[in-house]
Amino acid sequence: MKQEFQDQVRVQINRYIMEKGFAPSTSTLALLLNTVEDEIKSGLQQLADNHAIVLHPNSFKIWVAHPFALFPTLFWVESGTGKWWGNCVWCSLGIAAIAKADCSIFTKLSGEKHPMRIDVKNGSVLQNDLLVHFAIPAKQIWDNVIYTCSNMLAFETEAQIDDWCERHDVRKGEVVPINQVWELARHWYGNYLEDTWTRKTAEYAESIFGKVGLSGEFWKLT
């Protein structure tokens, strides 16, 4: 199947979730793209094989289409145009980048008991002193992408991250200021509703990391 068709399927998924808050079925995608369900299923499978979406096991039902989660998570995003689940801090900021509108992200500090709200207003994150912990190196993100995303959490201090890693037996990764993660989200997800969207190569993804100042072995994909 041509790469162009896969990209068209993915863009339609993005647009549908953005509008409806949930993922389209194979029959809905077939109508939107004026094709048959078998073609859609083939496209979805190739997108999954290429790490562009996650499907439920033994199914063509969409589980994750980054930045959107299609199941309850620690991240709930609201704007004047819709409401969505995000997979992590990065993804939730990515939803705000796609919405191009003021958004509020409801989550918990360190993923534990204290409620936290992160606001994006007029193109900036208001809680600009927060930190985001990336536990998994970029090259290993898709080894278990659900686990990877669930560990991208917000903290108030680096001491909290150190304590969290020790208590949960998680190796400390990279600590990134939330403003830098917002820039990453804007560059990574900003074009996800556009016809020109295409799946990122490893080289292009690395270039985005570099553009927002994320460098070193942790961010290498090639």
Secondary structure as a PSIPRED ss2 file (coil, helix, strand):
# PSIPRED VFORMAT (PSIPRED V4.0)

   1 M C   1.000  0.000  0.000
   2 K C   1.000  0.000  0.000
   3 Q H   0.000  1.000  0.000
   4 E H   0.000  1.000  0.000
   5 F H   0.000  1.000  0.000
   6 Q H   0.000  1.000  0.000
   7 D H   0.000  1.000  0.000
   8 Q H   0.000  1.000  0.000
   9 V H   0.000  1.000  0.000
  10 R H   0.000  1.000  0.000
  11 V H   0.000  1.000  0.000
  12 Q H   0.000  1.000  0.000
  13 I H   0.000  1.000  0.000
  14 N H   0.000  1.000  0.000
  15 R H   0.000  1.000  0.000
  16 Y H   0.000  1.000  0.000
  17 I H   0.000  1.000  0.000
  18 M H   0.000  1.000  0.000
  19 E H   0.000  1.000  0.000
  20 K H   0.000  1.000  0.000
  21 G C   1.000  0.000  0.000
  22 F C   1.000  0.000  0.000
  23 A C   1.000  0.000  0.000
  24 P C   1.000  0.000  0.000
  25 S C   1.000  0.000  0.000
  26 T H   0.000  1.000  0.000
  27 S H   0.000  1.000  0.000
  28 T H   0.000  1.000  0.000
  29 L H   0.000  1.000  0.000
  30 A H   0.000  1.000  0.000
  31 L H   0.000  1.000  0.000
  32 L H   0.000  1.000  0.000
  33 L C   1.000  0.000  0.000
  34 N C   1.000  0.000  0.000
  35 T C   1.000  0.000  0.000
  36 V C   1.000  0.000  0.000
  37 E H   0.000  1.000  0.000
  38 D H   0.000  1.000  0.000
  39 E H   0.000  1.000  0.000
  40 I H   0.000  1.000  0.000
  41 K H   0.000  1.000  0.000
  42 S H   0.000  1.000  0.000
  43 G H   0.000  1.000  0.000
  44 L H   0.000  1.000  0.000
  45 Q H   0.000  1.000  0.000
  46 Q H   0.000  1.000  0.000
  47 L H   0.000  1.000  0.000
  48 A H   0.000  1.000  0.000
  49 D H   0.000  1.000  0.000
  50 N C   1.000  0.000  0.000
  51 H C   1.000  0.000  0.000
  52 A C   1.000  0.000  0.000
  53 I C   1.000  0.000  0.000
  54 V E   0.000  0.000  1.000
  55 L E   0.000  0.000  1.000
  56 H C   1.000  0.000  0.000
  57 P C   1.000  0.000  0.000
  58 N C   1.000  0.000  0.000
  59 S C   1.000  0.000  0.000
  60 F C   1.000  0.000  0.000
  61 K C   1.000  0.000  0.000
  62 I E   0.000  0.000  1.000
  63 W E   0.000  0.000  1.000
  64 V E   0.000  0.000  1.000
  65 A E   0.000  0.000  1.000
  66 H C   1.000  0.000  0.000
  67 P C   1.000  0.000  0.000
  68 F E   0.000  0.000  1.000
  69 A E   0.000  0.000  1.000
  70 L C   1.000  0.000  0.000
  71 F C   1.000  0.000  0.000
  72 P C   1.000  0.000  0.000
  73 T C   1.000  0.000  0.000
  74 L C   1.000  0.000  0.000
  75 F E   0.000  0.000  1.000
  76 W E   0.000  0.000  1.000
  77 V E   0.000  0.000  1.000
  78 E E   0.000  0.000  1.000
  79 S E   0.000  0.000  1.000
  80 G C   1.000  0.000  0.000
  81 T C   1.000  0.000  0.000
  82 G E   0.000  0.000  1.000
  83 K E   0.000  0.000  1.000
  84 W E   0.000  0.000  1.000
  85 W E   0.000  0.000  1.000
  86 G E   0.000  0.000  1.000
  87 N C   1.000  0.000  0.000
  88 C C   1.000  0.000  0.000
  89 V H   0.000  1.000  0.000
  90 W H   0.000  1.000  0.000
  91 C H   0.000  1.000  0.000
  92 S H   0.000  1.000  0.000
  93 L H   0.000  1.000  0.000
  94 G H   0.000  1.000  0.000
  95 I H   0.000  1.000  0.000
  96 A H   0.000  1.000  0.000
  97 A H   0.000  1.000  0.000
  98 I H   0.000  1.000  0.000
  99 A H   0.000  1.000  0.000
 100 K C   1.000  0.000  0.000
 101 A C   1.000  0.000  0.000
 102 D C   1.000  0.000  0.000
 103 C E   0.000  0.000  1.000
 104 S E   0.000  0.000  1.000
 105 I E   0.000  0.000  1.000
 106 F E   0.000  0.000  1.000
 107 T E   0.000  0.000  1.000
 108 K E   0.000  0.000  1.000
 109 L H   0.000  1.000  0.000
 110 S H   0.000  1.000  0.000
 111 G H   0.000  1.000  0.000
 112 E C   1.000  0.000  0.000
 113 K C   1.000  0.000  0.000
 114 H C   1.000  0.000  0.000
 115 P E   0.000  0.000  1.000
 116 M E   0.000  0.000  1.000
 117 R E   0.000  0.000  1.000
 118 I E   0.000  0.000  1.000
 119 D E   0.000  0.000  1.000
 120 V E   0.000  0.000  1.000
 121 K E   0.000  0.000  1.000
 122 N C   1.000  0.000  0.000
 123 G C   1.000  0.000  0.000
 124 S E   0.000  0.000  1.000
 125 V E   0.000  0.000  1.000
 126 L C   1.000  0.000  0.000
 127 Q C   1.000  0.000  0.000
 128 N C   1.000  0.000  0.000
 129 D C   1.000  0.000  0.000
 130 L C   1.000  0.000  0.000
 131 L E   0.000  0.000  1.000
 132 V E   0.000  0.000  1.000
 133 H E   0.000  0.000  1.000
 134 F E   0.000  0.000  1.000
 135 A C   1.000  0.000  0.000
 136 I C   1.000  0.000  0.000
 137 P C   1.000  0.000  0.000
 138 A H   0.000  1.000  0.000
 139 K H   0.000  1.000  0.000
 140 Q H   0.000  1.000  0.000
 141 I H   0.000  1.000  0.000
 142 W H   0.000  1.000  0.000
 143 D H   0.000  1.000  0.000
 144 N C   1.000  0.000  0.000
 145 V H   0.000  1.000  0.000
 146 I H   0.000  1.000  0.000
 147 Y H   0.000  1.000  0.000
 148 T H   0.000  1.000  0.000
 149 C H   0.000  1.000  0.000
 150 S H   0.000  1.000  0.000
 151 N C   1.000  0.000  0.000
 152 M C   1.000  0.000  0.000
 153 L E   0.000  0.000  1.000
 154 A E   0.000  0.000  1.000
 155 F E   0.000  0.000  1.000
 156 E C   1.000  0.000  0.000
 157 T C   1.000  0.000  0.000
 158 E H   0.000  1.000  0.000
 159 A H   0.000  1.000  0.000
 160 Q H   0.000  1.000  0.000
 161 I H   0.000  1.000  0.000
 162 D H   0.000  1.000  0.000
 163 D H   0.000  1.000  0.000
 164 W H   0.000  1.000  0.000
 165 C H   0.000  1.000  0.000
 166 E H   0.000  1.000  0.000
 167 R H   0.000  1.000  0.000
 168 H H   0.000  1.000  0.000
 169 D C   1.000  0.000  0.000
 170 V C   1.000  0.000  0.000
 171 R C   1.000  0.000  0.000
 172 K C   1.000  0.000  0.000
 173 G C   1.000  0.000  0.000
 174 E E   0.000  0.000  1.000
 175 V E   0.000  0.000  1.000
 176 V E   0.000  0.000  1.000
 177 P E   0.000  0.000  1.000
 178 I H   0.000  1.000  0.000
 179 N H   0.000  1.000  0.000
 180 Q H   0.000  1.000  0.000
 181 V H   0.000  1.000  0.000
 182 W H   0.000  1.000  0.000
 183 E H   0.000  1.000  0.000
 184 L H   0.000  1.000  0.000
 185 A H   0.000  1.000  0.000
 186 R H   0.000  1.000  0.000
 187 H H   0.000  1.000  0.000
 188 W H   0.000  1.000  0.000
 189 Y H   0.000  1.000  0.000
 190 G C   1.000  0.000  0.000
 191 N C   1.000  0.000  0.000
 192 Y C   1.000  0.000  0.000
 193 L C   1.000  0.000  0.000
 194 E C   1.000  0.000  0.000
 195 D C   1.000  0.000  0.000
 196 T C   1.000  0.000  0.000
 197 W C   1.000  0.000  0.000
 198 T C   1.000  0.000  0.000
 199 R C   1.000  0.000  0.000
 200 K C   1.000  0.000  0.000
 201 T C   1.000  0.000  0.000
 202 A H   0.000  1.000  0.000
 203 E H   0.000  1.000  0.000
 204 Y H   0.000  1.000  0.000
 205 A H   0.000  1.000  0.000
 206 E H   0.000  1.000  0.000
 207 S H   0.000  1.000  0.000
 208 I H   0.000  1.000  0.000
 209 F H   0.000  1.000  0.000
 210 G H   0.000  1.000  0.000
 211 K H   0.000  1.000  0.000
 212 V C   1.000  0.000  0.000
 213 G C   1.000  0.000  0.000
 214 L C   1.000  0.000  0.000
 215 S C   1.000  0.000  0.000
 216 G C   1.000  0.000  0.000
 217 E H   0.000  1.000  0.000
 218 F H   0.000  1.000  0.000
 219 W H   0.000  1.000  0.000
 220 K C   1.000  0.000  0.000
 221 L C   1.000  0.000  0.000
 222 T C   1.000  0.000  0.000
